Amino acid sequence: PAVNASKSFLIYGKPGNGKTALAESLFRVETEPIFMPYAIECQGNVIQLYDPIYHQKIDDETSHLSALSTDLPWDGRWFKCKRPFIITGGELTLEMLDLSYNPHSKIYDAPFQLKANNGIYLIDDFGRQKVTPAEVLNRWIVPMERQVDYLSFHAGGKMTVPFEAFLIFSTNLKPDQLGDEAFLRRIQYKMFLRSPKHGEFSTIFTRFAQGKKLEFTPDVVEEFIQRHYVNGRQPFRRCHPRDVLMHAIDIINFEGLPKVLDQDLLDRAFYSCFVEDVDVDS
């Protein structure tokens, strides 16, 4: 429902359980291409919208024609591309969400939310930005409710632009650490991403090992899980099978070992992944 309605979405839970991967998979739900303008003009100011980092143009037989050609099947001031998917994390500041003026080229660069129109804008590690969560969310109150954003020019004046990006907030913090009830109400949908259970963890581990062409037996996997997670009380996280097995592959490659998983190899890989609570002076 959140994706279908393109309303704001909060994903929260422990780190390493796939919140960012889930957001990226949502990007693959809608694969129809879109059209976006290379630039827009307002009050004599030019705002560059096209960004090759975030906009993957779709080439076809008309791509070599100029924007002034009358033979294009669409207005040449627009380009055809995949839906954009933009991620910002702890580096995000409020200045990044407004127009950025380049004094040399005399044009503005569009902010992330404008470049993400008709796509997804993911704010990862929400709550760890240089500004408070309240300041970030207050910036989105009007756009989220009215689907219209207001941007400011450096010499004064404002422009109105459409806000049609699917806004996703992802955080490792508890929701009550972000703000109060009124604050969280501004975000339309919330989803708690739980940690995997024993069976799911085992399935992820097995599939990843098979994908890397590693030889193993089910007993080796089960003994590894029992030793380090059930008896060792290490919490299950969905990223752990990948992390541990990639360490095991690194050891195999470095020492020239056969691509076979045994307990000794998995133990070494596990201990190289996680820090131990020890006295550094001992």
N, C-alpha and C positions, 0 to 999 in steps of 0.2 A: 504493500500500500504506500509506503514512503517513497519508493522509487517511482511508482506509477503517478503519484501526485506531485513529485518533484518538490517535496517539502523538506525542511531541515531535519537532520537525522543525527542522533548522538549514539555512538558505539563505545561502550566502556567495559572494562574488565582487566584482568591481570596481563602484564606484558608477555609477549611471545605466544599469544593464543590466536593470532590471525586477524586482528582488527583491520590492519592496513591491507592485508591480502583480500579480505572480504570486500573492502571498498573498491579495490582494483578489479575484483570479479564482477562487481555491479556495473563497472564500466563496459564490460563485455556483453551485458544483457541487451543493450540497444546498439546495433551495429550499422544502422542506416546513416549514410553520410549527410552532412549539412553544408550550407553555404554561409560564409562569413565575409564581411567587407575587409579589404586590405587596410583601409583607414576610414575615419569618419571626420566630418568637419562641423564645427559649431562656433558661431561668433567670430569667424575668421581664424580660428585655431584648428590645427590638424592633429588628430590623435591616431597614432599608429596602433592598429589592432593585431595585424598579422605578426605572429611570433613563431619562427621555424622550430623553436624548442618544444612548443606545446601544440602547434597545429601541423598535423601530418596531411599535407596536400595529396589529393588523389589525382594522379595524372591520367589523362585520356588523349584521344586523338586531337583534341582542340587545345592542349596545353601549350603548344608552341605559338599560338596566335596571340597577337597583342591585345591589350585591353581596349584599344580603339577600333578593333575589327568589328565589322557589322555582321560577320558570319558566326560569331559565337552563339551557342544555344542559350546562353544566359548573359546577364550584365557582366561585362569584363572587369568591373570594379569589385566583384565578389570572387571568392575562390572556393572550390569544393574541397572538403577535408573530412577526416574522421572527427567524431565528437571529441572535444578536448578533455583531458584528465590532468588536473593540476594539483600538486601537493606542496604545501608549505608546513613547516614544523616550528621548532622553537625559535627560529630566526625571524619569525613574522613580527612586523611592527605596524602601527596604524598608518604610517606614511606609505607603506607598500599597497594600501588599499585605496589610494587616491592617485590622481594623475601625476606623472613624473615628467618634469619639463627638462628638455635638453637644450641648453643655451647655444650650443654650436649648430645643431640642425634646425633649431627653432620649432621643433615639433614635440608633442607630448607622447609618452608611452602609456598605453592603457594599463590599469591595474589588473591583478590576477582575476578578480571576479568578473570583469568585463571580458577578458580573454577566454574565460571558462563558460561563457553563455552557451546554452544548449548542451552542456557537458556536465562534468563533475568537478567540484572544487573541494578537496579534502584538506582540512586543517588538522594535521597530525600532532600528537602530543599536546592536545588542547589543555591549557592550564599551565604550561611551561614556557609560554612566550615571554618576551621582555615587557609586555603589558599585561594587566590583569584580565582574567576571563570576562569580567563584567565589561571592561572597556572594549574588548573584541566583540562581544555579543551586542553591546549597545550600538556598535557600528552597523550591525545587521538588522536591527529591529524593523526599521522602515522597509528596507529591501525585501526582507522575508515576508512581510505582511502584504505589501503592495506590488511586489515584483517590479519595482522601480528603484533605481539608485541615483544619488546625486553626487556629482564630482565637481571639484573646485579647480579653477584656473589660478596660476600663481599671481596674476595681476588683478585678480578679482573676478567675480562672476561665477556662475555655476551652469552645469549642463545636466540634463536628464537623460539617462540611458536605461534600456531594459535590463532587468535582473532575472534571468531565467536559468541560472546555474543550480544544479542539485548540490546543496551545501551539506557536507558531512563533517561532523566533529568526532575525532577519535581521541580517547584519553585512557591513561592507566590509573588516573586518580578516581576516588570515589565521587559520585555526583555531588554529595553534600560539601565536598571540598572546593567545588567550582563556584557555588552560589546557593542562594536560598530558593524556596519554592517558586517565587515569582520569576526569578532568573531562569530556572530550568523550564518553566512553562513556555518561554519564548521558543524553545526548541521543540518542534512538533512531535517527533518520534524518538523513542529511546529503546535501546536494545542492550541487554547485558550478555556479553559473550563469555560463557562459562568455561572453565578449564575442562579438558577432556577426561573421561573416565579411563579405567584400565583397558577395556576392550578397544576403544577408539585409538588410544595411544599405541597399542600393539599393532593395529591396522596401519596407522600412519608409518610406524617404524618399518613394518614388513614391506609396504609398497615403495617406500623410498629406497630401501636396500635392494629391492628387485629392479627398480629403475636405474640403479647404479651398477647393475650386473654383479652384485656381491653374492657369494655363495654362503648359505647359512641354513641352520635347521630351526624349526619352531621352538625347540627346547632351549637353544642358545638365547633367543629373544626373550622367552619367558623367564629364564634364570636371571638375565640382565635386569629386567623390570622388577622382579622380586627383590633382588639384592640391593638395588640403588633407589628404587622408588617406593616399594611397599615396606621393606624392612628399613631402608635408609631414610625414609620419610622425605624424599625429594619430591616436591609438588610436580604434578604432570603439567607440561606445557606443550602446545602443538609444534613449537619450533625445535624442541629438543631432539627428536629423531634425526632431523636434518643436521643439526649442529654436531651431535655425537658421531654420526656416520661420516660426515665430511672430515672430522678429525681423524677417524679411523682410516679413511682413504688417504689422507695426508701421510699418516704413519706408514701405510702400505707402500705408497710411492717412494717415500724417503728411504725405507729400509729394503725395498725390493721384495716384499713379501707377496705371497699368493693372495688373490682377492677372496679370501675366506674369513668369515667372522668367527672368532672364538672368544671365550670369556676374558682371556688375558688382553687381547686387542681392544675389546669393548671397555674393559676397566681402565686401560691407559687413556683411551679416547674420552671417557667420562670425566676422569680426574683432570684432564687438560682443559676441559670446558668450564669447570666450576671452581671457584675459590674455596679454600678450606678455612674454617675459623680457627686459626692457630696464632700462637705468640710469635711475632716476627723476630724477636730476639733469641728465640730458642733454637 
